[in-house]
């Protein structure tokens, strides 16, 4: 039930056309304090049209706003505060949640549409660090939310499996690598070689030239270079799958940069055909002066291609393969210019679908205030963080609930949930200072807190199961605060997708869990009286919303903890 919609209609009927419904809806606010009502409408925007002071307008209009769902209206300075009929609203909201179950909050905006999400995209032959966590979990959550909105979501893992860095790594392996060591610990040994290359290159510039040459040979199909590169890729994917399995993240498409090697010729041919390519200092570029952007580099002076060339080829291939209505690139904010260039070139090529491509940027994980760097060895490994979180969760379960069934599965859900939620509750544009202590806290605004609230509510239902119970009424203020939050769930899902920000949903779940725990602390929920069935219905509705909300963040909700 859309209370803002109900209030909008009542205000609209009280006015004489001074504002339209959309404007009224956008102006309605939710008061911070309970005594100020359920919703508030500010009258400032009416002052000019009605030639009255906002306070006078509020006094006048509050007498004309009525409706079956409205208990009373109260002017407060320039605001009109509305108080809804608790029982009338609750009798609609709670049964609708119980009837819909996990489908509650589903939308129709995406029905018949496809969205592709370019997400995660780690570099092969490098450890999966915390630096790739954000793209992975933000992308996975947006995919789940998109599906909830009716879209077909296609998850793309555009692996970093091509580029000059692989020429450097092949060079390092030939100079210092030991095959047996790499076979025993592929990612660890390749990581050491990668770091050593850059350390040695600081005093030996010839190494950089050797690395570029090795990559050019890889592009040209030199058999030995291809063999080494394929080995690096296969071993990396095995290691990555372990981490994706821990986080329960899956992909529909694993085509990395190398997949588009034979598709870049088509892009260059299109650019030449439309006379968009220009030569600049021996390189070939597309000028984007009209978009106030630097030239997009398509081919270097030595003939090697670049990220932009492959991203152009990838975009064209994805449109041909998936016929997407939207394409989201969940990539760090440092790549903002790059994607503006790619989208700009696609538009110059006449592809109208480029208007529906969006870069979804995000901030960085910082270590001691500095950007993490694989090249400099300043990196925190995600698998180690996840395993430590799971271990801590297992220890907590053993101490507090030693007889818990499926303790290992619950520990995995709680541990990974702690890490994922810590990321997703932050606004995606904010940088996050890495703190294992904050991430693994099991109290406060954390994933485990919401999971525990969900488990607590399930415990109540096990003690007094709902059997053919009808919601009739609840008269206390604490239940009303929970009900008002529950009815916001569909709106929060839609808002999270519109803003491409799972933090909207994460913060909503914190508020809902806190409100329910306040209710739990004040009300004797299992007391045998006439409202028992209604209270249990409310508890069941909370379970549905918390469980589904966590699922949309990619987090499991154990029934017991």
SULGI-V185506 format. One record per backbone hydrogen bond with DSSP energy under -0.5 kcal/mol. CO is the residue of the C=O (numbers start at 1). NH is the residue of the N-H. If there is no record, write none. Layout:
BEGIN
<<CO	NH> <CO	NH>>
END
This chain:
BEGIN
<<1	3> <2	6> <3	7> <4	8> <5	9> <6	10> <7	11> <8	12> <9	13> <10	14> <11	14> <11	15> <12	15> <20	24> <21	25> <22	26> <23	27> <24	27> <24	28> <29	31> <29	40> <33	36> <34	37> <39	82> <40	29> <41	80> <43	46> <43	47> <44	47> <46	50> <47	51> <47	52> <53	57> <54	58> <55	59> <56	60> <57	61> <58	62> <59	63> <60	63> <61	64> <61	65> <64	66> <67	70> <69	71> <69	85> <72	83> <74	81> <76	79> <78	43> <79	76> <79	81> <80	41> <81	74> <82	38> <82	39> <82	84> <83	71> <83	72> <84	86> <85	89> <86	90> <87	91> <89	92> <89	93> <90	94> <92	96> <93	97> <94	98> <95	99> <96	100> <97	101> <100	103> <101	104> <103	106> <108	111> <110	113> <113	152> <114	325> <114	326> <115	154> <116	118> <116	328> <117	119> <117	156> <118	330> <119	121> <122	160> <123	126> <127	129> <128	382> <128	383> <129	132> <130	133> <130	134> <132	136> <133	137> <134	138> <135	139> <136	140> <137	141> <138	142> <139	143> <140	144> <141	145> <142	146> <143	147> <144	148> <145	149> <146	151> <147	150> <148	107> <149	110> <150	112> <151	153> <152	115> <152	154> <153	155> <154	117> <154	156> <155	252> <155	253> <156	119> <156	158> <157	159> <159	161> <159	257> <160	124> <163	166> <163	167> <164	167> <164	168> <165	169> <166	170> <167	171> <168	172> <169	173> <170	174> <171	175> <172	176> <172	177> <173	177> <178	182> <179	183> <180	184> <181	185> <185	189> <186	190> <187	191> <188	192> <189	193> <190	194> <191	195> <192	196> <193	197> <194	198> <195	199> <196	200> <197	201> <198	202> <199	202> <200	203> <200	204> <204	207> <205	208> <205	209> <206	210> <207	211> <208	212> <209	213> <210	214> <211	215> <212	216> <213	217> <214	218> <215	219> <216	220> <217	222> <218	221> <222	226> <223	227> <224	228> <225	229> <226	230> <227	231> <228	232> <229	233> <230	234> <231	235> <232	236> <233	237> <234	238> <235	239> <236	240> <237	241> <238	242> <239	243> <240	244> <241	245> <242	246> <243	247> <244	248> <244	249> <245	248> <253	157> <254	256> <256	259> <257	260> <258	261> <260	263> <260	264> <261	264> <263	267> <264	268> <265	269> <266	270> <267	271> <268	272> <269	273> <270	274> <271	276> <271	277> <272	275> <276	287> <278	285> <280	283> <283	280> <284	298> <284	299> <285	278> <285	287> <286	296> <288	291> <288	293> <289	292> <295	297> <296	286> <298	306> <299	284> <300	303> <304	300> <306	310> <307	311> <308	312> <309	313> <310	314> <311	315> <312	316> <313	317> <314	318> <315	319> <316	320> <317	321> <318	322> <318	323> <319	323> <326	116> <327	358> <328	118> <328	330> <329	331> <329	360> <332	335> <333	336> <335	339> <336	340> <337	341> <338	342> <339	343> <340	344> <341	345> <342	346> <343	347> <344	348> <345	349> <346	351> <347	350> <350	352> <351	354> <352	355> <353	356> <354	357> <356	327> <358	329> <358	360> <359	361> <360	331> <362	333> <364	366> <364	432> <365	372> <366	368> <366	434> <367	370> <370	367> <373	378> <374	377> <377	379> <378	373> <380	130> <381	385> <382	386> <383	387> <384	388> <385	389> <386	390> <387	391> <388	392> <389	393> <390	394> <391	395> <392	396> <393	397> <394	398> <395	399> <396	400> <397	401> <401	404> <404	407> <406	410> <407	411> <408	412> <409	413> <410	414> <411	415> <412	416> <413	417> <414	418> <415	419> <416	420> <417	421> <418	422> <419	423> <420	424> <421	425> <423	426> <427	430> <428	363> <432	366> <432	434> <435	439> <436	440> <438	441> <444	446> <446	450> <447	451> <448	452> <449	453> <450	454> <451	455> <452	456> <453	457> <454	458> <455	459> <456	460> <457	461> <458	462> <459	463> <460	464> <465	467> <476	480> <477	481> <478	482> <479	483> <480	484> <481	485> <482	486> <483	487> <485	488> <486	489> <488	492> <489	493> <490	494> <491	495> <492	496> <493	497> <494	498> <495	499> <496	501> <497	500> <501	504> <502	505> <502	506> <503	507> <504	508> <505	509> <506	510> <507	511> <508	512> <509	513> <510	514> <511	515> <512	516> <513	517> <514	518> <515	519> <516	520> <517	521> <518	522> <519	522> <519	523> <523	525> <524	527> <527	529> <529	532> <531	535> <532	536> <533	537> <534	538> <535	539> <536	540> <537	541> <538	542> <539	543> <540	544> <541	545> <542	546> <543	547> <544	548> <545	549> <546	550> <547	551> <548	552> <549	553> <550	553> <550	555> <551	554>>
END
